[in-house]
Amino acid sequence: MTMKKRLTILSIFLMIMILFTGNCYARAGGGSGSGSSGGSGGSSSGGGTTHYYYHDHGYGGGTSLTPQNSILLTATLAGTFFVARCLYRRYKAIDMHHQVKKQLKVLDDQDEFWNESRIKKEVKEAYYTIQKAWTLQDMETLKEYLTDNMYGVFETKINWNEFQGKRNVLNDIQLLKHDVVSLYDSINDDEDYFWVYIEGKMVDEMRDQENQLLESYRGVFVEYWKFKRAGNRILLDEIKQKDEYEI
């Protein structure tokens, strides 16, 4: 095998591994410790042996699968699994949204707070404002968009990063998809809340106090955000990673 082919196979393998291990970033409220939320999880690697065989019945003989080809096969299978899992999550969220949409239509006739268009508009505004305020460590703005409980979580994370001499910087922030997937409507309006499927994309960096880059991630992530009702406003109360919510 030529060096060019080997480098191509290695590049594909590394790209897949990056997809599966891209958990180094933090994001507003995401992850824990040094940051562990995000757009992909899990890992996959080739087996421990160095020689594999498969039977080609068309020719009736055994064919050698080289270590390089086995890496390419593993990377291809891993990539296929990753894409399939992402599609499953998206369709599952769409199905949950369709069920909730029926509830929203009924509730909207009784209480304009549950108007879906209004909710999506406010969630979008909150998403961008919170991510920007997180980067700037703007606690005053965060206080306007978070419940007391969530404010305490954010404050602890920011203080911990500062203690470690780190700063989480988010750029090119995008909101690709957001839909209400569950809700709770109480007689007491102060107890109302709903969960939103969040599919976003950004450049997520961890920098030191001299602005030197320590870690970086660029890609898509899925989270579930819980918003509580506060009069006619909404406040972010909790963030769950995709696996936490779906379990």
Backbone hydrogen bonds, N-H to C=O, Kabsch-Sander energy under -0.5 kcal/mol:
donor,donor_aa,acceptor,acceptor_aa,energy
6,R,2,T,-2.1
7,L,3,M,-2.5
8,T,4,K,-2.0
9,I,5,K,-2.5
10,L,6,R,-2.6
11,S,7,L,-2.5
12,I,8,T,-2.2
13,F,9,I,-2.3
14,L,10,L,-2.6
15,M,11,S,-2.4
16,I,12,I,-2.1
17,M,13,F,-2.3
18,I,14,L,-2.3
19,L,15,M,-1.9
20,F,16,I,-1.9
21,T,17,M,-1.6
22,G,19,L,-0.5
23,N,21,T,-2.3
29,G,27,R,-0.5
30,G,27,R,-0.9
35,G,32,S,-2.3
37,S,25,Y,-1.1
52,Y,65,L,-1.2
54,Y,63,T,-1.2
56,D,54,Y,-0.6
56,D,61,G,-1.8
57,H,55,H,-1.0
59,Y,56,D,-1.3
60,G,56,D,-2.1
61,G,56,D,-0.9
63,T,54,Y,-1.9
65,L,52,Y,-2.6
66,T,64,S,-0.7
70,S,66,T,-2.4
71,I,67,P,-1.8
72,L,68,Q,-1.9
73,L,69,N,-2.5
74,T,70,S,-2.5
75,A,71,I,-2.7
76,T,72,L,-2.4
77,L,73,L,-2.6
78,A,74,T,-2.7
79,G,75,A,-2.7
80,T,76,T,-2.3
81,F,77,L,-2.4
82,F,78,A,-2.4
83,V,79,G,-2.4
84,A,80,T,-2.4
85,R,81,F,-2.4
86,C,82,F,-2.1
87,L,83,V,-2.4
88,Y,84,A,-2.3
89,R,85,R,-2.1
90,R,86,C,-2.2
91,Y,87,L,-2.6
92,K,88,Y,-2.3
93,A,89,R,-2.3
94,I,90,R,-2.3
95,D,91,Y,-2.2
96,M,92,K,-2.2
97,H,93,A,-2.4
98,H,94,I,-2.2
99,Q,95,D,-1.5
100,V,96,M,-2.0
101,K,97,H,-2.7
102,K,98,H,-1.0
103,Q,99,Q,-0.9
104,L,100,V,-2.6
105,K,101,K,-1.9
106,V,102,K,-1.5
107,L,103,Q,-2.8
108,D,104,L,-2.6
109,D,105,K,-0.8
109,D,106,V,-0.6
110,Q,106,V,-0.5
110,Q,107,L,-1.2
111,D,107,L,-2.6
114,W,111,D,-1.9
115,N,112,E,-1.7
119,I,115,N,-2.3
120,K,116,E,-2.7
121,K,117,S,-2.0
122,E,118,R,-2.2
123,V,119,I,-2.6
124,K,120,K,-2.2
125,E,121,K,-2.0
126,A,122,E,-2.5
127,Y,123,V,-2.7
128,Y,124,K,-2.0
129,T,125,E,-2.3
130,I,126,A,-2.9
131,Q,127,Y,-2.1
132,K,128,Y,-2.0
133,A,129,T,-2.6
134,W,130,I,-2.4
135,T,131,Q,-1.8
136,L,132,K,-2.1
137,Q,133,A,-0.8
137,Q,134,W,-0.6
138,D,133,A,-2.6
139,M,137,Q,-1.4
142,L,138,D,-2.0
143,K,139,M,-2.0
144,E,140,E,-0.7
144,E,141,T,-1.0
145,Y,141,T,-0.7
145,Y,142,L,-1.3
146,L,142,L,-1.1
147,T,236,L,-2.3
151,Y,147,T,-2.7
152,G,148,D,-1.9
153,V,149,N,-1.5
154,F,150,M,-2.5
155,E,151,Y,-2.7
156,T,152,G,-2.1
157,K,153,V,-2.1
158,I,154,F,-2.7
159,N,155,E,-2.5
160,W,156,T,-2.2
161,N,157,K,-2.4
162,E,158,I,-2.3
163,F,159,N,-2.3
164,Q,160,W,-1.7
165,G,162,E,-1.2
166,K,161,N,-3.5
167,R,207,R,-2.6
169,V,167,R,-0.6
169,V,205,E,-2.9
171,N,203,V,-2.5
174,Q,201,K,-2.8
176,L,174,Q,-0.6
176,L,199,E,-2.0
177,K,199,E,-1.8
179,D,197,Y,-1.3
181,V,195,W,-2.5
182,S,195,W,-1.1
184,Y,193,Y,-2.9
186,S,184,Y,-0.6
189,D,187,I,-0.8
191,E,188,N,-2.3
192,D,189,D,-1.6
193,Y,184,Y,-1.8
194,F,227,F,-2.1
195,W,182,S,-2.5
196,V,225,W,-2.6
197,Y,179,D,-3.2
198,I,196,V,-0.5
198,I,223,E,-3.1
199,E,177,K,-2.7
199,E,197,Y,-0.5
200,G,198,I,-0.5
200,G,221,F,-2.0
201,K,174,Q,-2.0
202,M,219,G,-1.4
203,V,171,N,-3.1
204,D,202,M,-0.7
204,D,217,Y,-3.5
205,E,169,V,-2.8
205,E,203,V,-0.6
206,M,215,E,-2.5
207,R,167,R,-3.0
207,R,205,E,-0.5
208,D,212,Q,-2.0
209,Q,165,G,-0.9
211,N,208,D,-2.1
214,L,206,M,-3.2
215,E,206,M,-1.6
217,Y,204,D,-2.3
219,G,202,M,-1.6
221,F,200,G,-2.4
222,V,38,G,-0.5
223,E,198,I,-2.5
224,Y,240,K,-2.7
225,W,196,V,-2.3
226,K,238,E,-2.9
227,F,194,F,-2.8
227,F,225,W,-0.5
228,K,235,L,-2.9
229,R,192,D,-2.4
230,A,233,R,-2.7
232,N,230,A,-0.5
233,R,230,A,-1.8
235,L,228,K,-2.3
236,L,145,Y,-2.8
237,D,226,K,-3.4
238,E,226,K,-1.3
240,K,224,Y,-2.8
242,K,222,V,-1.0
245,Y,241,Q,-2.2
246,E,242,K,-2.3
247,I,243,D,-1.6
